[in-house]
Amino acid sequence: MLHNPATPPAKTRPPFASFEKSQNRYGWFFASFALLLLGLFMLYPIISSLYMSTISSRGVIQTFVGFGNYLKLLNDPVFLQALQNTFIFFLIQVPIMLLLALVIASLLNDKSLRFRGVFRTGIFLPAVTSLVAYSLLFKMMFSADGFINHGLMALHLIAAPIPWLTEPFWARITVMIAMTWRWTGYNMIFYLSGLQNIPDDLYESAEIDGAGRLQQFRHITVPMLKPILLFTAIMSTIGTLQLFDEPMNFSAMGVSAATIGPGNSLLTMSVYIYNLCFKFMPNFGYASTVAYAIVFLVAVFSVIQFRLAGDKK
Amino acid sequence: MKKLFAMLVTVCMAVSLLACSGAAAMGAAKKSGKITIWAWDPNFNIAVMKEAKARYQKNNPNVQIEIVEMAKADVEQKLHTVLASGVKEGLPDIVLIEDYNAQKYLQAYPGAFDDLTKKINHKNFASYKNKLMTVNGKIYGVPFDSGVSALFYRTDYLAKAGYKPSDLNNLTWDKFIEIGKKVKAATGKDAYTFDPADGGLIRIMLQSAGLWYFDKNGKPYIANNPALKEAFATYKKLMESGMIKKTTGWNEWVSAFNKGEAASIITGCWIIGSIKAEKSQSGKWAALPTPRMNLKASVNYSNLGGSSWYITQGSSNKAVAEDFLKSTFAADKDFYQKILVGQGAIGTYLPAQNGPSYTVADEFFGGQKVFSDFSAWMKKIPGINYGVYTYEADTALMTVMPEYLAGKLTVEAALKKAEDQLKNQINL
């Protein structure tokens, strides 16, 4: 039962009771469509895929295995490699990107800076490009005789072309560079909007107290932005754990190439799900298990980040 | 008299009308209806299918044929999704399936494809093609193109290094590398180009020795597979030879040889269309049998890829679909001549291989009769059963490859690791 906190004291209830009831009835009626759709397209798939994760399948041939898939997951070298790859991206790329976004945001928040709008737009622009288009563009730029290698060689920074996409180490670096390019501006926008809410007098009084720019950044900007920082950190965690487009497009697309990046160095959990459904012997049950592993990891990391941020609520 | 004449005319007309309707009735006994076909590659499979469609419709004007072009990955993805969901609608009547994946589809979705054992005379097709579409003695598809592999090379680059085509006869991989290094020194161009993330090269080497990732019983055969050991060693020699242009993905690879940056490629004959796309290089290319490994069993003939046509069991026009494939891909010799010249499609329909087009001298390949060469080599390809898990094995092997190449793993340890990964992967 919905309860309206604004309902007047009991004395006046009789004349209002029927109204309240009917209001609830209409409320439920209108909400029912949304609830039905929500149940059909959100709740049902969630429960159905949970059930599917207890099944091992070869196409349409299904066997119930209970927790078998989850046990298999823990000993699956391919999954563990995907997990490891994902964590390499998560632990290196996400902090770099968020720090960079924060620094750029506070620089662009300076009111004395001219053409702020142009810079902001320029840095945000990558976030609205098509994922596939930008991946392919980066792949071209970073190919053995692409723009990047030519440029670096012309500047005499390197003697031989860097094997950007044909060595596991460099392949990961390339993806990290691409992701940083694509997502830094996106995070910067959140920080910029957060910065607008920090009162100027805080900075003014800090300046009077003799705090330098760096100190102001550390002791005012960062603490005041904490909720936003937490939000971007969680969003980036989810995004990284679900990473799909970049690895898929940087390798020769899932189906034709044997591995995702050299030595499967770019294989992520989401790409593994794709492979399990469409490239390997289709095992939709096991693919759901991997999907649930991602859900579990996202939940765990969100909780950890909430704790680290000291958010008691 | 007038009346009689009028009656006569009426009778005549009636008779002719009846005759007409009789003919119409007979026409209806002919095939009619609509069939849908899914395939990929507009320059190859789709173009070939369009030719088949035109030929079939000449005799069966009432049959509508819709050819739907999709990327290969999309065809596979859609097929898996619809078949797994169990829905009867949404599938095409005829679909193209890559040979490596044939067993996967046939075994994962029993009853989803039409049994063609008695409907098509499979004796007319290359036996290795029939083998890979057979489950429990039943043959499920109509074989299409061969993936007979070849060494395509630039004769002009080779001449610069002082080699004649005859120096490449009966080639081994070691000799190939030796020649390649000299070509690189003489021309400054890389001798060979390929994508290191692609397992195709290993598959070519393996099949040339008549072995595969799996033994006859379908069990993983990796750790102690002598051909695989040799293939890994050969692969390492190649990678360390300093004469290779490494590319990522199909487009980069094709542009590497189209731009003349590499002297050779080793792949399936279906690449001819892409080689010929660069018209300025006409007359500069030639084709030879693939190199063989230092193994007694290894021959100079192998295969890469290839695909075949399958009819879905749920097709509402199965009879038409069967008739269509039967009267084009399994009967029409002339059709094969046409697609050979047009698309370079080497069909595996044996009676067509005595046709005139096969002996045409191709100016692009310096007057070489490439097609008669290919069909001769095709017959010498060791037949093997690809089994169900080719791509799983491919992934496992190419995953350990960088560690093996970097010297972190011996060949034995690398193969052991790959086998463990594969076993874990396919264990249900």
Interface residues (C-beta under 8 A of the other chain):
Chain A: S56 S57 R58 G59 V60 I61 T63 K72 N75 D76 P77 V78 Q81 K139 S143 A144 P163 L165 T166 E167 P168 F250 S251 A252 M253 G254 V255 S256 A257 A258 T259 G261 P262 G263 N264 S265 N275 C277 F278 K279 F280 M281 P282 F284
Chain B: K72 A73 E76 Q77 H80 L83 A84 G86 K104 Y105 Q107 A108 Y109 P110 A112 D195 P196 A197 D198 G199 K245 K246 T247 T248 G249 W250 E252 V388 Y389 Y391 E392 D394 T395 L397 M398 T399 V400 M401 P402 E403 D420 Q421 N424 Q425 I426 N427 L428
